[in-house]
Amino acid sequence: MKMEIKLVTLLTKDMEKLKRFYVDFLGFELVEERGEGFRLKVGKSELEFMQADKGDDPFYHFAFNIPFHLFTDAKKWARERMVLNTEEGEDEIEFPQLSARSFYFWDPAGNMVEFIARKNVCYLEEKAFSAGCLKDISEVSLTVANVLEAMGELERSGLKSRDNEPIQRTCLNFLGDNGTHSYLLLVERGRRWIFSDQVSEIYPLEVYVDGKGSLTVDKQGRCSVISF
């Protein structure tokens, strides 16, 4: 299936810090703000942060698509504003199988943010990089208690792994059509994210996929499809 992520809703204990970081510091467009959260425009997608329960300190991994020809400019733009994550002395990575390049950084809530440029995805020319050049939400990681059980639920709703690859409990599993530019990543807790010492942990989230419906992960790491 062609994956188009339209809305991702995450939890945070640092609402004001995140809003200042994304809106005031990085220049994201604020779409909506209300007592318990706020929503950002990310190209054709939206990213929403809601207040976490008291005592919880959730963190996530998500990625934004950027134009391939602006990768160097985007990296320069990011470096002027924050420290990029590194792995073995490098602050970017190439994924030959995806024809893509990525770099990573932390936001104030401890979320691992990825900018990814895919060579096979064409966008209109942009003169200079800014937050307005982000095209959509490219990836969001779903950390669950058991990826096999979660995949069983998702498959009943028509979601498939990329290239029908077998789902493995110890791996990062990509869901979506290989010809698209957005994926859901299915993983169990305890897996180290590249370019960090952070390991995946279960925290609630909700993802809306255009024309398909919503899926959620709850506090126990159970994945449910709401309305595919």
N, C-alpha and C positions, 0 to 999 in steps of 0.2 A: 504494500500500500504506500502511497505517497504521503509522507509525514509532513504536516504543516502545523507547527506548534503556535497557537494563537495566544494562549494565556497560561502563565505559570504562577501559582500562588504558594509562597513560602512563608515560614514563620521566623520572627526575630525578636530578641529582647532589646535590641538597640535601634528602635524605630527612628528617633531623631538623628542619631549619628548616620544612619544609612541614608535618610532623606537628604541631609546636608551633603554627604559624599556624592551621591548620584546626581542630584539636582544642582546644587550650588557649585560643587567642585568639578564634576565631570561634564555637566551641561545636559543631562538627560531631560527630556520633556516630562513634566508632571501632568499626568492625565487626570488623576482623581486623588483627593485626600479626604479622609474621614477619620473619626475618632480612633478606630482600631487599626488603621493602616493607610497605605497609599499605593498608587499604581503608576508605573513608568511606561512610556512609549519606547519600544525597541523595534524600530522599523515597522514591519507589518504585525509584530507581536506586542504583547504587553507583559510586564513583570510586576507582580504584586507582592508586597510584604505586609503581613498581618502580625499583630502582637502575639507573642508566644505566652504560654502559661507561666505563671510565676515560678521561678526556679529552673526553668528550661533555658538552654543556651544552644539553639539549633544552628547547624551550618550545612551547606549544600555545595554541590558543584553544578555549574551551568555554563553554557557557551553561547556567544553571539557570533553570527556570520558577518564578516566584513568583506569588501571587495578585494579580490586577490591582488590587483595592481596597487592597492594602497597598504599592503601589509607593512612595508618598511616605514611609511609615514605614520601608520597607526601605532607601531612600536615606538617610534620617536615621540609621538604625542603622549603615549602612556608613560614612557620613561621620564618625561618632563614633570609628571604629576605624582609618580609613585615608584617604588622599587619593584621590579619584575622578579618573579620566582625563577630560581635556577635549578638545574639538574646537571651534575657533573661539569659545572662551570659554564653551561650554556643557558641562555635565557629565551630560547625558542626551540621548537622541534618540528621536524618534517615527517609527515605521514605519507609515504610513497603509495600505499594501497588506496589512500583516499585522495591523492593528488592535492594535499592540503598542508598548510603550515599554521602553527599555533604559538601563542605565548600566554602566560598566566600571571595573575596577581591576586592579592587578597583584598577584600573589602573590609570595612571596620567591624563587621559582624563575624568575620572568619570564614565567609563564603569564598570558595575558590572560583574565580571568574576567568573564563577563557575567551580570547578573541581568536577565531579560526577563519582562515581564508582558503576557500576551495577553488582550485584552478578551473574546474569544469563548470562553475556557476558564473554566468555573465551578469554584470550589473551595469547600469548607466554610468558614464564617466563622472567622477567626483573630482573637484579641483584641489581640495585640501581636506585632510581627515578631521572629523569632529564626531561627537556622539551622535550627531544626525546622520552619519554614514553607516551606522549599524543597520543591518538589513532585516534581521529577525532573530528569534531565539533558535539557535542551531541545535543545542543539546541540553538535556537536563537528566541528571542521574537519579534513578529510583533505587534507594537502598532498602532492601526488603529482608525479611527473616529467612525466606527460602525461595531462591530464584525459580526453581522447578515448579513449585506450587503457584507462584505469581505468574509465570509464563502460561501455565495451564488456564488460569483465569483470563489472561489477555488473549490467548489464542482463540478461546470461545467467542471472543468479540471481534475476531478478524485480524488482530495484530500478529505479525510474523517477525521472526528474526531476519536480519540482513542476509540475503542470499541463502535463506533457510539453514544458516549455520546452527549446529547443535548448541543448546543452552548448557552452560557449565557453571557449577557453583563456585568455582575458584577463579572465574574469569570475568572480565567486563563484557557484557553481552549487548550488542547493538540491535535495536528493534526499528524496523522501517525498511523501505525499499532502497536498494543500493543506488538507484538513479536519482534519489532526492537529495536535499541538502540539510535535512533535519532528522535527528534520531532521538529516541528514548534509550537511555543506558540503564541496564538492569544489573544490579550487583548486590552481593550480600555484605553485611557489616564486616569491618576488619581489613578491607583491602586498601593498601596504600595508594593514594592518588599520586601520579607522577608530578614532578616539580614541587613536591611538598613532603613533609613528614606526617601529614594528616591522613588518618584512615577513615574509611566510610563508616557512617553511623546512621541508625534509623531515626528519622524525624519526619513528621507528617508533612505532606504536600499535596497539591492538586494540579493536574495538567489538563488543559482543554485543547483538543486537536480539532482543527477546522473541519466541519462537516461530519465528524465522527462522534464527538461527545467528550466526556470527562473521565479521568481515572484518578484514584486517590491512593495514597499510602497512609495508613494510620500509625499510631504510636507503637503498636505491636509489630509493625513491619508487614502487615497484611495489605495486599493490593486488591482494589475493587474497581470494577468498571461501573460507572453510573449510568451512562446513556449512549452507548455506541450503537 
